[in-house]
Amino acid sequence: MEMPPFYFETHFRWEEPWADWPEAFAIITAYATTGEKWTDVENQEADRALEKALRQRAQWVRRLTGFSPTTNHAEPGWAVAIGFDPACETGCKFRQDAIYYVTADTLYVSFCDKSRRELREIGRFRARVHLRRFATINHQRHMNPKSFISFAKKLEGERIITAGGRASFSVEVCESRLEFILESGLRRRESFTWVDKFCASFEESRSEHPGDYPETRNASYLIGLAREFQQRKV
């Protein structure tokens, strides 16, 4: 049976970035399943029950909200480090038609019931994750190159989360460039000339997707730093 097209357009929002993504995990919601209407109280009670059940069987549980970029309809859910079949069984228990599953940064969707249970590939997971706080405040603070570099100087030595949320890094301001120090100790360099270009592109698009900044190979680090710039008053 073909899955409804709207399952394939889902994106996700997180409230706070984290870097400890497991290699494989499920995304499950307990809100009213497709075609049904529940009261707010029923949805919230089901959501709390799902969270409790997930925390009883897994150590890694994170809030993740799925939404449609077309209709803006959103449903709070939970990312949880459990296997595919247990995730589907949990979905069935909470009256869900389908669940999402992520492995090696590839997003899949599947019906929950055994007769239709099959992973259907959607695409790269990290390309569909958006930081809520970043999206809601990114219009409030102008980010020119001078203020951006000055901000980076104040954050030297701190750990910063990359755009995709899978790793952290620190930054060092040198005479004519930024240096991003990875967890492995390797350094990535970005000249101030290219920082200028990134800031200009960011001011225009406000995008948090590395692919939208082809002028640099360090977009994931620059976006992570820009995210901190928008959220802090340093």
Residue pairs with C-beta under 8 A, 6 or more apart in sequence:
1 111
1 116
3 98
3 109
3 111
3 120
4 34
6 68
6 70
7 98
7 109
7 122
8 109
8 122
9 68
9 69
9 70
10 66
10 67
10 68
10 100
10 109
10 122
10 128
11 66
11 67
11 68
11 69
11 128
11 129
11 130
12 27
12 64
12 65
12 66
12 67
12 128
12 129
12 130
13 64
13 65
13 67
13 74
13 129
13 130
13 131
13 132
13 135
14 62
14 63
14 64
14 65
14 129
14 130
14 131
14 132
14 165
15 63
15 132
15 133
16 131
16 133
17 131
17 161
17 165
17 227
18 62
18 161
18 165
19 161
19 162
19 165
19 166
19 167
19 168
20 60
21 165
21 166
22 60
22 81
23 103
23 104
24 81
24 83
24 84
24 101
24 102
24 103
24 104
25 60
25 79
25 80
25 81
25 82
25 101
25 102
26 79
26 80
26 82
26 84
26 87
26 90
26 99
26 100
26 101
26 102
27 64
27 66
27 77
27 78
27 79
27 80
27 99
27 100
27 101
27 102
28 50
28 54
28 77
28 78
28 80
28 87
28 90
28 91
28 94
28 96
28 99
28 100
29 47
29 50
29 66
29 75
29 76
29 77
29 78
29 96
30 43
30 46
30 47
30 49
30 50
30 77
30 94
30 95
30 96
31 38
31 43
31 46
31 47
31 75
31 76
31 77
32 38
32 42
32 43
33 95
33 96
33 97
34 97
34 98
35 97
38 46
46 94
46 95
47 76
49 94
50 78
50 90
50 94
51 61
51 78
53 90
53 93
53 94
54 61
54 78
54 80
54 82
54 90
55 61
57 82
57 86
58 80
58 81
58 82
59 81
60 79
60 80
60 81
61 78
61 79
61 80
61 81
62 78
62 79
62 80
63 76
63 77
63 78
63 79
64 77
64 78
64 79
65 74
65 75
65 76
65 77
65 132
66 74
66 75
66 77
66 100
67 73
67 74
67 75
68 74
79 102
80 87
82 90
84 101
84 110
84 119
85 117
87 99
87 101
88 99
88 110
88 111
88 112
88 113
88 114
88 117
89 112
90 99
91 97
91 98
91 99
91 112
92 112
92 113
96 112
97 111
97 112
98 109
98 110
98 111
98 112
99 109
99 110
99 112
100 107
100 108
100 109
100 110
100 122
101 107
101 108
101 109
101 110
101 119
102 108
102 125
105 124
105 125
105 126
105 166
106 121
106 122
106 123
106 124
106 125
107 121
107 122
107 123
107 124
107 125
107 128
108 119
108 120
108 121
108 122
109 119
109 120
109 122
110 116
110 117
110 118
110 119
110 120
111 117
111 118
122 128
126 164
126 165
126 166
127 209
127 211
129 164
129 165
130 208
131 208
131 227
133 231
134 208
134 227
134 230
134 231
135 208
137 230
137 231
138 206
138 230
139 206
140 230
141 229
141 230
142 203
143 199
143 202
143 203
143 226
143 229
143 230
144 199
144 203
145 192
145 195
145 196
145 199
147 229
148 195
148 199
148 225
148 226
148 229
149 173
149 178
149 192
149 195
151 225
151 228
151 229
151 232
151 234
152 171
152 173
152 178
152 225
153 173
154 234
155 170
155 171
155 225
155 228
155 234
156 170
156 171
156 172
156 173
157 170
158 170
159 168
159 169
159 170
160 168
160 169
160 170
160 171
160 221
160 224
160 225
160 228
161 167
161 168
161 224
161 227
162 168
162 169
162 220
162 221
162 223
162 224
163 208
163 209
163 210
163 219
163 220
163 221
163 223
163 224
163 227
164 210
164 220
167 182
167 183
168 183
169 180
169 181
169 182
169 183
169 221
169 224
170 180
170 181
171 178
171 179
171 180
171 181
171 221
171 225
172 178
172 179
172 181
173 179
176 191
176 192
177 189
177 190
177 191
177 192
177 195
178 189
178 190
178 192
178 195
179 187
179 188
179 189
179 190
180 187
180 188
180 189
180 190
180 218
180 221
181 187
182 188
188 217
188 218
188 221
189 218
190 198
190 216
190 218
190 221
190 222
194 215
194 216
195 222
197 215
197 216
198 213
198 215
198 216
198 219
198 222
201 212
201 213
201 215
202 213
202 222
202 223
202 226
205 212
207 213
208 223
208 226
208 227
210 219
210 220
210 223
211 219
212 219
213 219
213 222
213 223
216 222
